Amino acid sequence: MTEKNILAYFKSPEEAQSVSRRLESMRVADMSIDYFSRYSGGFNDAYIPANGQLTTLGTAATGHPDAGVMAAADPSASGMSDGGAGGPTGRNVLLTVVIDEADFHQALSLIEEAGGMI
């Protein structure tokens, strides 16, 4: 059984979930839906002085010290920004599918009809 993979980008998680439910009737080996943003991680309040780690603007926003540097350097972090440098907008939901080669073209059509960008 030969498999192929598909990476499809959607505007909302609901669009991707709708397509994933329709794809489940095919021979799917693996499938996932992920959201991505400008910086990795999400809010994490584990960085507290009591455990020796200082909460900084970046680590509080991202939960990761390395990504926190980028978050703290962003113009919107100062409070003086007009907010015009927003993060990824549009297609920031990724549907990843590993599917049997026999269903590959049908899955591509289904994704494109649902508004996904391949």
mmCIF file of the C-alpha atoms, coordinates in Angstrom:
data_MODEL
# 
_entry.id   MODEL 
# 
loop_
_atom_site.group_PDB 
_atom_site.id 
_atom_site.type_symbol 
_atom_site.label_atom_id 
_atom_site.label_alt_id 
_atom_site.label_comp_id 
_atom_site.label_asym_id 
_atom_site.label_entity_id 
_atom_site.label_seq_id 
_atom_site.pdbx_PDB_ins_code 
_atom_site.Cartn_x 
_atom_site.Cartn_y 
_atom_site.Cartn_z 
_atom_site.occupancy 
_atom_site.B_iso_or_equiv 
_atom_site.pdbx_formal_charge 
_atom_site.auth_seq_id 
_atom_site.auth_comp_id 
_atom_site.auth_asym_id 
_atom_site.auth_atom_id 
_atom_site.pdbx_PDB_model_num 
ATOM 1   C CA . MET A 1 1   ? 0.000   0.000  0.000  1.00 0.00 ? 1   MET A CA 1 
ATOM 2   C CA . THR A 1 2   ? 1.568   3.267  -1.161 1.00 0.00 ? 2   THR A CA 1 
ATOM 3   C CA . GLU A 1 3   ? 0.747   6.421  0.766  1.00 0.00 ? 3   GLU A CA 1 
ATOM 4   C CA . LYS A 1 4   ? 0.914   10.098 -0.113 1.00 0.00 ? 4   LYS A CA 1 
ATOM 5   C CA . ASN A 1 5   ? 0.759   13.141 2.097  1.00 0.00 ? 5   ASN A CA 1 
ATOM 6   C CA . ILE A 1 6   ? -1.217  16.353 1.808  1.00 0.00 ? 6   ILE A CA 1 
ATOM 7   C CA . LEU A 1 7   ? -0.624  19.661 3.569  1.00 0.00 ? 7   LEU A CA 1 
ATOM 8   C CA . ALA A 1 8   ? -3.688  21.893 3.282  1.00 0.00 ? 8   ALA A CA 1 
ATOM 9   C CA . TYR A 1 9   ? -4.164  25.348 4.794  1.00 0.00 ? 9   TYR A CA 1 
ATOM 10  C CA . PHE A 1 10  ? -7.524  26.651 6.004  1.00 0.00 ? 10  PHE A CA 1 
ATOM 11  C CA . LYS A 1 11  ? -8.892  29.903 7.394  1.00 0.00 ? 11  LYS A CA 1 
ATOM 12  C CA . SER A 1 12  ? -10.622 28.316 10.384 1.00 0.00 ? 12  SER A CA 1 
ATOM 13  C CA . PRO A 1 13  ? -10.417 25.129 12.454 1.00 0.00 ? 13  PRO A CA 1 
ATOM 14  C CA . GLU A 1 14  ? -14.072 24.452 11.635 1.00 0.00 ? 14  GLU A CA 1 
ATOM 15  C CA . GLU A 1 15  ? -13.315 24.285 7.902  1.00 0.00 ? 15  GLU A CA 1 
ATOM 16  C CA . ALA A 1 16  ? -10.468 21.842 8.510  1.00 0.00 ? 16  ALA A CA 1 
ATOM 17  C CA . GLN A 1 17  ? -12.574 19.698 10.870 1.00 0.00 ? 17  GLN A CA 1 
ATOM 18  C CA . SER A 1 18  ? -15.389 19.533 8.356  1.00 0.00 ? 18  SER A CA 1 
ATOM 19  C CA . VAL A 1 19  ? -13.021 18.243 5.677  1.00 0.00 ? 19  VAL A CA 1 
ATOM 20  C CA . SER A 1 20  ? -11.347 15.815 8.096  1.00 0.00 ? 20  SER A CA 1 
ATOM 21  C CA . ARG A 1 21  ? -14.711 14.201 8.899  1.00 0.00 ? 21  ARG A CA 1 
ATOM 22  C CA . ARG A 1 22  ? -15.326 13.684 5.170  1.00 0.00 ? 22  ARG A CA 1 
ATOM 23  C CA . LEU A 1 23  ? -11.821 12.293 4.649  1.00 0.00 ? 23  LEU A CA 1 
ATOM 24  C CA . GLU A 1 24  ? -12.302 9.681  7.389  1.00 0.00 ? 24  GLU A CA 1 
ATOM 25  C CA . SER A 1 25  ? -14.412 7.617  4.978  1.00 0.00 ? 25  SER A CA 1 
ATOM 26  C CA . MET A 1 26  ? -11.314 7.170  2.797  1.00 0.00 ? 26  MET A CA 1 
ATOM 27  C CA . ARG A 1 27  ? -8.177  5.145  3.517  1.00 0.00 ? 27  ARG A CA 1 
ATOM 28  C CA . VAL A 1 28  ? -6.444  7.651  5.785  1.00 0.00 ? 28  VAL A CA 1 
ATOM 29  C CA . ALA A 1 29  ? -3.337  6.403  7.592  1.00 0.00 ? 29  ALA A CA 1 
ATOM 30  C CA . ASP A 1 30  ? -2.893  9.550  9.696  1.00 0.00 ? 30  ASP A CA 1 
ATOM 31  C CA . MET A 1 31  ? -4.459  12.977 9.973  1.00 0.00 ? 31  MET A CA 1 
ATOM 32  C CA . SER A 1 32  ? -3.973  16.030 12.199 1.00 0.00 ? 32  SER A CA 1 
ATOM 33  C CA . ILE A 1 33  ? -5.148  19.613 12.469 1.00 0.00 ? 33  ILE A CA 1 
ATOM 34  C CA . ASP A 1 34  ? -2.742  22.199 13.840 1.00 0.00 ? 34  ASP A CA 1 
ATOM 35  C CA . TYR A 1 35  ? -2.903  25.933 14.416 1.00 0.00 ? 35  TYR A CA 1 
ATOM 36  C CA . PHE A 1 36  ? 0.200   28.055 14.034 1.00 0.00 ? 36  PHE A CA 1 
ATOM 37  C CA . SER A 1 37  ? 1.016   31.625 14.972 1.00 0.00 ? 37  SER A CA 1 
ATOM 38  C CA . ARG A 1 38  ? 3.878   34.046 14.667 1.00 0.00 ? 38  ARG A CA 1 
ATOM 39  C CA . TYR A 1 39  ? 5.533   32.728 17.836 1.00 0.00 ? 39  TYR A CA 1 
ATOM 40  C CA . SER A 1 40  ? 5.595   29.176 19.129 1.00 0.00 ? 40  SER A CA 1 
ATOM 41  C CA . GLY A 1 41  ? 3.799   28.067 22.261 1.00 0.00 ? 41  GLY A CA 1 
ATOM 42  C CA . GLY A 1 42  ? 0.961   29.681 24.121 1.00 0.00 ? 42  GLY A CA 1 
ATOM 43  C CA . PHE A 1 43  ? 0.561   31.574 27.365 1.00 0.00 ? 43  PHE A CA 1 
ATOM 44  C CA . ASN A 1 44  ? 2.446   29.908 30.165 1.00 0.00 ? 44  ASN A CA 1 
ATOM 45  C CA . ASP A 1 45  ? 2.496   31.199 33.726 1.00 0.00 ? 45  ASP A CA 1 
ATOM 46  C CA . ALA A 1 46  ? 5.053   28.635 34.972 1.00 0.00 ? 46  ALA A CA 1 
ATOM 47  C CA . TYR A 1 47  ? 7.791   31.262 34.856 1.00 0.00 ? 47  TYR A CA 1 
ATOM 48  C CA . ILE A 1 48  ? 7.630   32.710 38.348 1.00 0.00 ? 48  ILE A CA 1 
ATOM 49  C CA . PRO A 1 49  ? 10.325  34.200 40.578 1.00 0.00 ? 49  PRO A CA 1 
ATOM 50  C CA . ALA A 1 50  ? 9.616   31.627 43.307 1.00 0.00 ? 50  ALA A CA 1 
ATOM 51  C CA . ASN A 1 51  ? 11.211  28.898 41.226 1.00 0.00 ? 51  ASN A CA 1 
ATOM 52  C CA . GLY A 1 52  ? 14.127  31.045 40.086 1.00 0.00 ? 52  GLY A CA 1 
ATOM 53  C CA . GLN A 1 53  ? 12.793  31.906 36.650 1.00 0.00 ? 53  GLN A CA 1 
ATOM 54  C CA . LEU A 1 54  ? 11.788  35.470 36.048 1.00 0.00 ? 54  LEU A CA 1 
ATOM 55  C CA . THR A 1 55  ? 8.615   36.198 34.195 1.00 0.00 ? 55  THR A CA 1 
ATOM 56  C CA . THR A 1 56  ? 9.484   38.390 31.257 1.00 0.00 ? 56  THR A CA 1 
ATOM 57  C CA . LEU A 1 57  ? 7.265   39.853 28.611 1.00 0.00 ? 57  LEU A CA 1 
ATOM 58  C CA . GLY A 1 58  ? 8.417   37.244 26.104 1.00 0.00 ? 58  GLY A CA 1 
ATOM 59  C CA . THR A 1 59  ? 8.308   34.120 28.251 1.00 0.00 ? 59  THR A CA 1 
ATOM 60  C CA . ALA A 1 60  ? 4.898   35.032 29.667 1.00 0.00 ? 60  ALA A CA 1 
ATOM 61  C CA . ALA A 1 61  ? 3.534   35.487 26.158 1.00 0.00 ? 61  ALA A CA 1 
ATOM 62  C CA . THR A 1 62  ? 5.027   32.381 24.584 1.00 0.00 ? 62  THR A CA 1 
ATOM 63  C CA . GLY A 1 63  ? 6.111   30.042 27.362 1.00 0.00 ? 63  GLY A CA 1 
ATOM 64  C CA . HIS A 1 64  ? 9.435   29.539 25.595 1.00 0.00 ? 64  HIS A CA 1 
ATOM 65  C CA . PRO A 1 65  ? 12.477  31.711 26.379 1.00 0.00 ? 65  PRO A CA 1 
ATOM 66  C CA . ASP A 1 66  ? 13.836  31.560 22.822 1.00 0.00 ? 66  ASP A CA 1 
ATOM 67  C CA . ALA A 1 67  ? 10.535  32.532 21.200 1.00 0.00 ? 67  ALA A CA 1 
ATOM 68  C CA . GLY A 1 68  ? 10.050  35.028 24.013 1.00 0.00 ? 68  GLY A CA 1 
ATOM 69  C CA . VAL A 1 69  ? 12.929  37.120 22.694 1.00 0.00 ? 69  VAL A CA 1 
ATOM 70  C CA . MET A 1 70  ? 11.084  37.562 19.411 1.00 0.00 ? 70  MET A CA 1 
ATOM 71  C CA . ALA A 1 71  ? 7.795   38.324 21.158 1.00 0.00 ? 71  ALA A CA 1 
ATOM 72  C CA . ALA A 1 72  ? 9.399   40.976 23.373 1.00 0.00 ? 72  ALA A CA 1 
ATOM 73  C CA . ALA A 1 73  ? 11.095  42.586 20.352 1.00 0.00 ? 73  ALA A CA 1 
ATOM 74  C CA . ASP A 1 74  ? 7.819   42.891 18.460 1.00 0.00 ? 74  ASP A CA 1 
ATOM 75  C CA . PRO A 1 75  ? 6.656   46.515 18.013 1.00 0.00 ? 75  PRO A CA 1 
ATOM 76  C CA . SER A 1 76  ? 3.265   45.665 19.523 1.00 0.00 ? 76  SER A CA 1 
ATOM 77  C CA . ALA A 1 77  ? 4.932   44.652 22.832 1.00 0.00 ? 77  ALA A CA 1 
ATOM 78  C CA . SER A 1 78  ? 5.757   48.268 23.746 1.00 0.00 ? 78  SER A CA 1 
ATOM 79  C CA . GLY A 1 79  ? 2.183   49.471 23.974 1.00 0.00 ? 79  GLY A CA 1 
ATOM 80  C CA . MET A 1 80  ? 3.149   52.320 21.677 1.00 0.00 ? 80  MET A CA 1 
ATOM 81  C CA . SER A 1 81  ? 2.295   50.431 18.491 1.00 0.00 ? 81  SER A CA 1 
ATOM 82  C CA . ASP A 1 82  ? -0.783  50.974 16.377 1.00 0.00 ? 82  ASP A CA 1 
ATOM 83  C CA . GLY A 1 83  ? -1.208  47.197 16.253 1.00 0.00 ? 83  GLY A CA 1 
ATOM 84  C CA . GLY A 1 84  ? -0.645  47.037 12.512 1.00 0.00 ? 84  GLY A CA 1 
ATOM 85  C CA . ALA A 1 85  ? 1.965   44.283 12.696 1.00 0.00 ? 85  ALA A CA 1 
ATOM 86  C CA . GLY A 1 86  ? -0.478  41.464 13.528 1.00 0.00 ? 86  GLY A CA 1 
ATOM 87  C CA . GLY A 1 87  ? 0.403   37.804 13.278 1.00 0.00 ? 87  GLY A CA 1 
ATOM 88  C CA . PRO A 1 88  ? -0.475  35.379 10.544 1.00 0.00 ? 88  PRO A CA 1 
ATOM 89  C CA . THR A 1 89  ? -3.930  35.978 9.274  1.00 0.00 ? 89  THR A CA 1 
ATOM 90  C CA . GLY A 1 90  ? -5.839  34.059 6.717  1.00 0.00 ? 90  GLY A CA 1 
ATOM 91  C CA . ARG A 1 91  ? -4.775  30.473 6.383  1.00 0.00 ? 91  ARG A CA 1 
ATOM 92  C CA . ASN A 1 92  ? -3.137  29.590 9.692  1.00 0.00 ? 92  ASN A CA 1 
ATOM 93  C CA . VAL A 1 93  ? -4.811  26.216 10.247 1.00 0.00 ? 93  VAL A CA 1 
ATOM 94  C CA . LEU A 1 94  ? -2.914  23.257 8.816  1.00 0.00 ? 94  LEU A CA 1 
ATOM 95  C CA . LEU A 1 95  ? -4.584  19.952 7.930  1.00 0.00 ? 95  LEU A CA 1 
ATOM 96  C CA . THR A 1 96  ? -1.999  17.205 7.428  1.00 0.00 ? 96  THR A CA 1 
ATOM 97  C CA . VAL A 1 97  ? -3.199  13.976 5.828  1.00 0.00 ? 97  VAL A CA 1 
ATOM 98  C CA . VAL A 1 98  ? -1.412  10.730 5.005  1.00 0.00 ? 98  VAL A CA 1 
ATOM 99  C CA . ILE A 1 99  ? -3.670  8.838  2.629  1.00 0.00 ? 99  ILE A CA 1 
ATOM 100 C CA . ASP A 1 100 ? -3.628  5.791  0.374  1.00 0.00 ? 100 ASP A CA 1 
ATOM 101 C CA . GLU A 1 101 ? -2.505  6.634  -3.153 1.00 0.00 ? 101 GLU A CA 1 
ATOM 102 C CA . ALA A 1 102 ? -5.791  5.334  -4.592 1.00 0.00 ? 102 ALA A CA 1 
ATOM 103 C CA . ASP A 1 103 ? -7.741  8.060  -2.719 1.00 0.00 ? 103 ASP A CA 1 
ATOM 104 C CA . PHE A 1 104 ? -5.182  10.842 -3.169 1.00 0.00 ? 104 PHE A CA 1 
ATOM 105 C CA . HIS A 1 105 ? -6.779  12.749 -6.064 1.00 0.00 ? 105 HIS A CA 1 
ATOM 106 C CA . GLN A 1 106 ? -10.270 12.461 -4.586 1.00 0.00 ? 106 GLN A CA 1 
ATOM 107 C CA . ALA A 1 107 ? -8.961  13.851 -1.293 1.00 0.00 ? 107 ALA A CA 1 
ATOM 108 C CA . LEU A 1 108 ? -7.275  16.758 -3.101 1.00 0.00 ? 108 LEU A CA 1 
ATOM 109 C CA . SER A 1 109 ? -10.545 17.617 -4.841 1.00 0.00 ? 109 SER A CA 1 
ATOM 110 C CA . LEU A 1 110 ? -12.479 17.424 -1.587 1.00 0.00 ? 110 LEU A CA 1 
ATOM 111 C CA . ILE A 1 111 ? -10.029 19.738 0.168  1.00 0.00 ? 111 ILE A CA 1 
ATOM 112 C CA . GLU A 1 112 ? -10.013 22.293 -2.645 1.00 0.00 ? 112 GLU A CA 1 
ATOM 113 C CA . GLU A 1 113 ? -13.830 22.307 -2.856 1.00 0.00 ? 113 GLU A CA 1 
ATOM 114 C CA . ALA A 1 114 ? -13.943 23.049 0.876  1.00 0.00 ? 114 ALA A CA 1 
ATOM 115 C CA . GLY A 1 115 ? -11.709 26.103 0.451  1.00 0.00 ? 115 GLY A CA 1 
ATOM 116 C CA . GLY A 1 116 ? -8.418  24.546 1.455  1.00 0.00 ? 116 GLY A CA 1 
ATOM 117 C CA . MET A 1 117 ? -5.166  25.705 -0.120 1.00 0.00 ? 117 MET A CA 1 
ATOM 118 C CA . ILE A 1 118 ? -2.777  22.901 -1.014 1.00 0.00 ? 118 ILE A CA 1 
# 
